[in-house]
Amino acid sequence: MILKERTESHELIGLRYLKTRMELSENKKFYLANLESGYEGELAFDKLAATLQEERYILNDMLLEANNSDFQIDSMIVSEGITNLIDVKNLKGDYIWKDGQLYTKKGNKCKNPVEQLNKADLLFHQFLRDNKLNFLVQSRLVFIHPEFTLYNAPEDHSIILPTQVNQFIDQLNSPSRLNDGHKKLAQILLSAIKDASRYSKLPEYSYEKVWKGMFCKTCLSKLAILDKRFLACRNCDFKEEKQAAIVRNAKEFMFLFPERKLTIKSLMEWCQLELGRRTYTRVLMKYFKARGGGKNIYYE
């Protein structure tokens, strides 16, 4: 049973939006690519975890705190005998393990994922003690990408290589029956989750400086009116229904500028596409909640 679904992080969503509306630095582009890759890897693991039989609890994207330190858990699987902490890495290509550190084939040193896992494991045990809970915990680092190779891989049972992932899932799929103790653990975990959005590191931006318009989801070029129903990209032939495009851009506006009210006027200024005031109004009334009244009406 999935108790906490996986969602795209505030940071990932924000960088996607800003990539369309401003020139990101090369560092931010690289960072965004890593976030996208990491999220894809987590989704790939979720598909495997979905094959696990009941009874067990699955909680994703857990940001918790213990000993005045925050720690992240990609996936937590609570089963009868063991609570599994899973850290998923979606690295692709050839890597080398040397002197307890991870390097690219070119010799660039990477953040040590085993140290990150051990820190999360240590803090989670402290979290259990703080809440007077006693569960057997197993922490695993899962390299999910099928084209990942780790030379000189250590004989460390906490590391699951791509060729071992299916076997690992089979091991997790042992018979399991949960009790009130597991239910209490799940309730405490859900109540302790911290808001990760406040850790989001978006580049500085302002309403005046971001680009306005409706942009293609595929190539980021500006969309144009195709016919009564569709907008189209003249660069890559991508088509999108007007209603869907308006909703998408309205949500983008609300995300990037939560301090600004979403009104017909502000949305038309944001989209800068002459679809007609009635079209914008009809979509907002259908998909958003109206607040206020008269000239002061806005949408949420």
RODO-2510 file (C-alpha; in nm, 4 decimals, decimal comma):
residues 300
     n   res          X          Y          Z
     1     m     0,0000     0,0000     0,0000
     2     i     0,1453     0,3350    -0,1043
     3     l     0,0996     0,5805     0,1835
     4     k     0,2984     0,8638     0,0287
     5     e     0,3137     0,9075    -0,3465
     6     r     0,6218     1,0341    -0,5239
     7     t     0,5935     1,3822    -0,6715
     8     e     0,8244     1,6094    -0,8651
     9     s     1,0163     1,8329    -0,6285
    10     h     0,9493     2,2048    -0,6011
    11     e     1,3008     2,2624    -0,7301
    12     l     1,2577     2,0412    -1,0352
    13     i     0,9273     2,2043    -1,1315
    14     g     1,0641     2,5543    -1,0793
    15     l     1,3771     2,4953    -1,2866
    16     r     1,1705     2,3453    -1,5673
    17     y     0,9553     2,6576    -1,5773
    18     l     1,2501     2,8950    -1,5588
    19     k     1,4354     2,7096    -1,8333
    20     t     1,1518     2,8172    -2,0637
    21     r     1,1472     3,1804    -1,9530
    22     m     1,5064     3,2825    -1,8881
    23     e     1,8616     3,1851    -1,9730
    24     l     1,9856     2,9459    -1,7085
    25     s     2,3544     2,9271    -1,6228
    26     e     2,5418     2,6173    -1,7366
    27     n     2,5630     2,5018    -1,3742
    28     k     2,1850     2,5281    -1,3343
    29     k     2,1273     2,3464    -1,6643
    30     f     2,3541     2,0651    -1,5456
    31     y     2,1799     2,0601    -1,2090
    32     l     1,8381     2,0430    -1,3757
    33     a     1,9543     1,7535    -1,5942
    34     n     2,0663     1,5684    -1,2797
    35     l     1,7323     1,6321    -1,1102
    36     e     1,5474     1,5010    -1,4171
    37     s     1,7663     1,1917    -1,4288
    38     g     1,7257     1,1276    -1,0578
    39     y     1,3486     1,1552    -1,0788
    40     e     1,3377     0,9170    -1,3765
    41     g     1,5408     0,6650    -1,1778
    42     e     1,3066     0,6913    -0,8799
    43     l     1,0060     0,6344    -1,1063
    44     a     1,1791     0,3286    -1,2533
    45     f     1,2253     0,1886    -0,9026
    46     d     0,8617     0,2688    -0,8196
    47     k     0,7466     0,0473    -1,1065
    48     l     0,9401    -0,2420    -0,9564
    49     a     0,8157    -0,1672    -0,6048
    50     a     0,4582    -0,1690    -0,7370
    51     t     0,4957    -0,5432    -0,8004
    52     l     0,5463    -0,6128    -0,4289
    53     q     0,2608    -0,8001    -0,2699
    54     e     0,0683    -0,6872     0,0348
    55     e     0,1043    -0,6386     0,3244
    56     r     0,3565    -0,3577     0,3355
    57     y     0,3638     0,0216     0,3454
    58     i     0,5513     0,2255     0,0848
    59     l     0,6424     0,5889     0,1521
    60     n     0,8302     0,7960    -0,1047
    61     d     1,0235     1,1241    -0,0895
    62     m     1,0577     1,1319     0,2871
    63     l     1,2258     1,4408     0,4342
    64     l     1,2656     1,3859     0,8082
    65     e     1,4624     1,5323     1,0956
    66     a     1,6599     1,3801     1,3799
    67     n     1,9337     1,5177     1,6027
    68     n     1,8737     1,8663     1,4509
    69     s     1,9670     1,7333     1,1064
    70     d     1,7462     1,6776     0,8035
    71     f     1,7749     1,3606     0,5988
    72     q     1,6124     1,2386     0,2790
    73     i     1,4842     0,8892     0,2013
    74     d     1,3900     0,8167    -0,1610
    75     s     1,1745     0,5146    -0,0750
    76     m     1,0821     0,3468     0,2510
    77     i     0,9243     0,0020     0,2461
    78     v     0,7785    -0,1124     0,5762
    79     s     0,7372    -0,4899     0,5884
    80     e     0,6682    -0,7382     0,8659
    81     g     1,0275    -0,8138     0,9536
    82     i     1,2300    -0,5247     0,8127
    83     t     1,1899    -0,1571     0,7338
    84     n     1,3870    -0,0911     0,4163
    85     l     1,5428     0,2474     0,3407
    86     i     1,6152     0,2796    -0,0315
    87     d     1,8374     0,5422    -0,1925
    88     v     1,8042     0,5301    -0,5728
    89     k     2,0800     0,6464    -0,8069
    90     n     2,0249     0,6743    -1,1811
    91     l     2,3867     0,7137    -1,2887
    92     k     2,4715     0,6037    -1,6423
    93     g     2,8082     0,4992    -1,7824
    94     d     3,1332     0,3708    -1,6361
    95     y     3,2393     0,4496    -1,2807
    96     i     3,5239     0,3331    -1,0594
    97     w     3,5266     0,2533    -0,6879
    98     k     3,8617     0,3442    -0,5363
    99     d     3,9669     0,3874    -0,1734
   100     g     3,6072     0,4060    -0,0579
   101     q     3,5142     0,6754    -0,3091
   102     l     3,3214     0,6899    -0,6368
   103     y     3,4888     0,8313    -0,9485
   104     t     3,3894     0,8752    -1,3110
   105     k     3,5974     0,6903    -1,5698
   106     k     3,7698     1,0242    -1,6388
   107     g     3,8792     1,0432    -1,2761
   108     n     3,6331     1,3024    -1,1474
   109     k     3,5365     1,2441    -0,7858
   110     c     3,1636     1,2112    -0,7142
   111     k     2,9663     1,2637    -0,3973
   112     n     2,9972     0,9462    -0,1967
   113     p     2,6517     0,7824    -0,2131
   114     v     2,7435     0,5265     0,0530
   115     e     2,8234     0,8044     0,3004
   116     q     2,4896     0,9676     0,2196
   117     l     2,3121     0,6361     0,2801
   118     n     2,4955     0,5756     0,6062
   119     k     2,4041     0,9238     0,7298
   120     a     2,0354     0,8637     0,6517
   121     d     2,0523     0,5239     0,8228
   122     l     2,2126     0,6728     1,1348
   123     l     1,9613     0,9576     1,1576
   124     f     1,6653     0,7264     1,0981
   125     h     1,7736     0,5064     1,3878
   126     q     1,7884     0,8216     1,5984
   127     f     1,4402     0,9143     1,4732
   128     l     1,3119     0,5748     1,5893
   129     r     1,4706     0,6169     1,9328
   130     d     1,3278     0,9682     1,9677
   131     n     0,9821     0,8273     1,9015
   132     k     1,0343     0,5209     2,1242
   133     l     1,0062     0,2828     1,8310
   134     n     1,2018    -0,0347     1,7741
   135     f     1,2244    -0,1785     1,4225
   136     l     1,4865    -0,3707     1,2306
   137     v     1,6184    -0,1409     0,9557
   138     q     1,7978    -0,2315     0,6343
   139     s     1,9458     0,0417     0,4125
   140     r     2,0232    -0,0164     0,0456
   141     l     2,1793     0,1920    -0,2310
   142     v     2,0184     0,0928    -0,5617
   143     f     2,1877     0,1793    -0,8906
   144     i     1,8867     0,1512    -1,1182
   145     h     2,0146     0,2425    -1,4667
   146     p     2,0835    -0,0688    -1,6793
   147     e     2,3839     0,1004    -1,8454
   148     f     2,5649     0,1709    -1,5193
   149     t     2,8912    -0,0126    -1,4573
   150     l     3,0943     0,0070    -1,1358
   151     y     3,4507    -0,1192    -1,1656
   152     n     3,6155    -0,2514    -0,8492
   153     a     3,2744    -0,2619    -0,6833
   154     p     3,3107    -0,3350    -0,3109
   155     e     3,1604    -0,6478    -0,1590
   156     d     2,9096    -0,4358     0,0258
   157     h     2,5617    -0,5798     0,0731
   158     s     2,4196    -0,2283     0,0951
   159     i     2,5029    -0,1670    -0,2731
   160     i     2,2609    -0,3079    -0,5304
   161     l     2,3974    -0,3022    -0,8863
   162     p     2,1717    -0,3053    -1,1949
   163     t     2,2160    -0,6796    -1,2473
   164     q     2,1064    -0,7403    -0,8861
   165     v     1,7949    -0,5198    -0,8818
   166     n     1,5439    -0,7891    -0,9808
   167     q     1,6904    -1,0274    -0,7253
   168     f     1,6650    -0,7537    -0,4629
   169     i     1,2969    -0,6971    -0,5443
   170     d     1,2362    -1,0717    -0,5131
   171     q     1,3952    -1,0643    -0,1672
   172     l     1,1713    -0,7749    -0,0646
   173     n     0,8686    -0,9693    -0,1833
   174     s     0,8754    -1,2150     0,1055
   175     p     0,5459    -1,2833     0,2885
   176     s     0,4493    -0,9956     0,5146
   177     r     0,1718    -0,9241     0,7616
   178     l     0,1588    -0,5841     0,9293
   179     n     0,0325    -0,5120     1,2791
   180     d    -0,0642    -0,2116     1,4898
   181     g     0,3023    -0,1361     1,5550
   182     h     0,3664    -0,0888     1,1835
   183     k     0,0560     0,1278     1,1585
   184     k     0,1838     0,3456     1,4431
   185     l     0,5212     0,3792     1,2688
   186     a     0,3508     0,4872     0,9465
   187     q     0,1350     0,7438     1,1261
   188     i     0,4355     0,8938     1,3049
   189     l     0,6325     0,9100     0,9803
   190     l     0,3513     1,0817     0,7904
   191     s     0,3075     1,3394     1,0642
   192     a     0,6824     1,4094     1,0783
   193     i     0,7406     1,4798     0,7070
   194     k     0,8967     1,8202     0,6490
   195     d     0,8204     2,0608     0,3662
   196     a     1,1018     2,0196     0,1143
   197     s     1,0024     2,3251    -0,0905
   198     r     1,1732     2,5605     0,1545
   199     y     1,5054     2,3994     0,0619
   200     s     1,4505     2,4729    -0,3063
   201     k     1,7424     2,6568    -0,4690
   202     l     1,6038     2,8447    -0,7668
   203     p     1,8057     3,1156    -0,9398
   204     e     1,6994     3,4754    -0,8873
   205     y     1,4245     3,5907    -1,1226
   206     s     1,1625     3,8641    -1,1457
   207     y     0,8345     3,9092    -1,3262
   208     e     0,9730     4,1983    -1,5304
   209     k     1,2704     4,0001    -1,6610
   210     v     1,1220     3,6591    -1,7433
   211     w     0,9999     3,5994    -2,0975
   212     k     0,6254     3,6168    -2,1552
   213     g     0,4329     3,3976    -2,3958
   214     m     0,3108     3,0404    -2,4379
   215     f     0,5939     2,8025    -2,5138
   216     c     0,6187     2,4580    -2,6711
   217     k     0,6602     2,1734    -2,4208
   218     t     0,8954     1,9932    -2,6602
   219     c     1,1388     2,2512    -2,8007
   220     l     1,0505     2,5628    -2,5946
   221     s     0,9697     2,7737    -2,9013
   222     k     0,6670     3,0025    -2,8893
   223     l     0,3286     2,8545    -2,9733
   224     a     0,0970     3,0043    -3,2342
   225     i    -0,2742     2,9655    -3,3039
   226     l    -0,3414     2,6730    -3,5385
   227     d    -0,7217     2,6616    -3,5447
   228     k    -1,0212     2,7020    -3,3144
   229     r    -0,9089     2,4158    -3,0934
   230     f    -0,5324     2,3842    -3,1139
   231     l    -0,2106     2,5795    -3,0733
   232     a     0,0955     2,4628    -3,2627
   233     c     0,4718     2,5018    -3,2631
   234     r     0,6090     2,6116    -3,5990
   235     n     0,9483     2,4724    -3,5092
   236     c     0,8683     2,1092    -3,4227
   237     d     0,4981     2,0690    -3,5165
   238     f     0,3959     2,0003    -3,1557
   239     k     0,0221     2,0579    -3,1036
   240     e    -0,1628     2,1349    -2,7812
   241     e    -0,5268     2,2045    -2,7066
   242     k    -0,5915     2,5673    -2,6171
   243     q    -0,7576     2,4797    -2,2879
   244     a    -0,4689     2,2571    -2,1789
   245     a    -0,2141     2,5223    -2,2760
   246     i    -0,3978     2,7941    -2,0828
   247     v    -0,4262     2,5756    -1,7722
   248     r    -0,0581     2,4821    -1,7966
   249     n     0,0517     2,8442    -1,8243
   250     a    -0,1809     2,9571    -1,5458
   251     k    -0,0304     2,6994    -1,3095
   252     e     0,3179     2,8098    -1,4148
   253     f     0,2309     3,1733    -1,3369
   254     m     0,0907     3,0779    -0,9948
   255     f     0,3972     2,8675    -0,9130
   256     l     0,6573     3,1278    -1,0088
   257     f     0,4720     3,4278    -0,8686
   258     p     0,2519     3,3137    -0,5786
   259     e     0,2387     3,6706    -0,4498
   260     r     0,0561     3,7866    -0,7652
   261     k    -0,3145     3,7238    -0,8131
   262     l    -0,4229     3,5171    -1,1101
   263     t    -0,6749     3,7313    -1,2982
   264     i    -0,7958     3,7406    -1,6558
   265     k    -0,5758     4,0427    -1,7178
   266     s    -0,2636     3,8944    -1,5566
   267     l    -0,3052     3,5658    -1,7440
   268     m    -0,3492     3,7394    -2,0803
   269     e    -0,0388     3,9450    -2,0104
   270     w     0,1500     3,6296    -1,9121
   271     c     0,0450     3,4245    -2,2151
   272     q     0,0597     3,7081    -2,4719
   273     l    -0,1492     3,5170    -2,7222
   274     e    -0,4679     3,6678    -2,8632
   275     l    -0,7142     3,3930    -2,7843
   276     g    -0,9887     3,6277    -2,6757
   277     r    -1,0871     3,7343    -2,3256
   278     r    -1,3852     3,4962    -2,3273
   279     t    -1,1600     3,1969    -2,3916
   280     y    -0,9335     3,2790    -2,0981
   281     t    -1,2356     3,3468    -1,8754
   282     r    -1,4084     3,0222    -1,9701
   283     v    -1,0975     2,8154    -1,8930
   284     l    -1,0320     2,9841    -1,5592
   285     m    -1,3941     2,9409    -1,4517
   286     k    -1,3831     2,5725    -1,5476
   287     y    -1,0531     2,4694    -1,3918
   288     f    -0,9950     2,7173    -1,1074
   289     k    -1,1909     2,8546    -0,8138
   290     a    -1,3074     3,2165    -0,8387
   291     r    -1,2472     3,4423    -0,5401
   292     g    -1,3694     3,7945    -0,4762
   293     g    -1,6210     3,9585    -0,7033
   294     g    -1,6760     4,2214    -0,9695
   295     k    -1,3576     4,3944    -1,0807
   296     n    -1,1647     4,2274    -0,7959
   297     i    -1,2261     3,8692    -0,9018
   298     y    -0,9244     3,6382    -0,9113
   299     y    -0,8652     3,2643    -0,9311
   300     e    -0,6964     2,9941    -0,7274
***
